[in-house]
């Protein structure tokens, strides 16, 4: 590769290491000591026959005594300490189960550590703080009769297994690898009987992704430091996600509302049947567009419709009922689990995945012992194992009447390209119902397990049957319509909510006359598209082919961590001025028409497909890197010539700092806006932005009730006189005063409920109809 392509400006030239010139078509690696690690020795590859025995600790420490106990036993290495405890109880005394606590080797953080002139050879070091773990594993491996690598069954897990092979001198082509897709007694014991080699295609795909992300991040971030300000970062996938959020914000800013009207007539039949119809057409032409009555766009048309109602009888022209079947929803994959966990349980993607990891690794169930409750949770597959389907159908047959069980099993296939090595996310045993785990699982674990169990069981049930009714009527030149929905047969909706949008509609006879009682007109304006929620952004990323199941949650969290987006009051992603500035710069040079369009969803999706091809053995990982790097360096050379862009200036609030006297400004952080001193870092004064609610503090009656945000971004309410008054509540003021003591009442979270924290009064306010 030409040297010009391997170095991009001064920043990249300093970052690229070229100390090694050895050519090798296999995965390249250099070993170096961990940065500021307790161990400064180089990690060298041991001969396969040694199994790390020569590196066993000779010092009399606790790890050596544990290694002595491993003599003649099988050492099984997993990622998670929790999983290690579960597997120890399942496998018994013939196994020693040890956790690597995630990756044991990785690229150093302080430098690029990719030798682009030597076929992108990565420089791996021992992860900081892992010296003790490495020594313990090496010592145990030297004493064990066999070493089995049982890291997670995905690309990252496969890479961890390969790194352990390198560390312990194990031949990755030997039967040393076991993959647990569910952690139950039967599945675990069966899996350890069928060992396989490390899947080097997966290892190469993971390494290619890691190198790509490092090349982009460690080359592009310094460019942002020079052109905008120090401390900024860009990433191969995070920049695409930021581009989506900023593009949606531009849509909102540029949105021009359109006026439209809704004309409604409430009518009654002779026998008392009541209907509420909406104006639907005029002179035989529809008034609806894009799901709204957008063509009723003036008071003149409204008056015309009202005149037709007043001057002509309202006659039923048609009444139809059409029954339709609603197919059962598919079981969860990673993205849909994250979306539904956010929608139905308020769990962020990262939190949902952390809880899912706990359920996968196992809990202790009375009478069963340690049991993994769900299958592996990082998957884009919808496949279900035949035995699991059979057990699920048996459960439905035993607990529901016959019509709830379809004649054949329901089969699902993921759209687009799917890594089908894993199943969909399902309970390991459908007989373990959520109700049976009351008092065993935590509140959040119960929420997530219940979602998974109900969705999976519902996926094998019969379709729901819905009756859709349509009533059409006319008054002179104006046409009207009312829609209704009725659930005829619940089917799968007995376990999973079926969101019916309409109400039941009583039958009407064609030709009968309805008597109008009231008419209503409502002027409305179209609204801009909503900002992305965490769940909806993940949905778009998946639809566009950006990222993979293991990365969705971290993509969103990275945007928060970099200060590029904040959570709005509606808990949606809103770009900060800094996020807008970074996105505008990247869009200018790395847009869809550039050689390296890293902010374009199509470009990034194609790169994901290339990585999938590497995993499937269709292409070489090195060719993917070379093709990307050539185009990226040429694009970078152009971006290096860009003029510096001033970062957005914080907005002054018109106050001086109470500690140093310098002006205070409004800044954006991960959890929204806050007030800070311009004297930072010499002065670190900050305070939250207080949003007054208009209510007096019910505890001290002196301060105002203000809205704040917790460290996790959740809004809460407290007294403006804090810390002198410690009143705090998750619920907002109701807007009413206590009838007993006069203090401000707080909502209780239940519809219409309110209570007084001062005297204990509780009651229910009258809720306006529009609420």
Helices and strands as residue ranges (DSSP letters): H 3-6, H 9-15, E 29-32, G 53-55, H 62-69, E 74-78, H 81-91, E 95-99, E 105-107, E 114-115, G 116-118, E 121-126, H 131-143, E 146-149, H 155-168, H 185-191, H 200-227, H 238-254, E 259-268, E 274-282, E 285-286, H 299-311, E 314-326, H 334-345, H 349-361, E 363-365, E 369-371, H 386-399, G 402-404, G 434-437, H 443-459, E 464-475, E 478-489, G 491-494, E 513-525, H 534-544, H 552-561, E 565-567, E 573-575, H 577-589, H 601-615, H 621-639, E 651-656, E 663-669, E 672-677, E 686-688, E 691-696, E 704-709, E 715-719, E 728-729, E 733-737, E 744-747, E 753-755, E 762-764
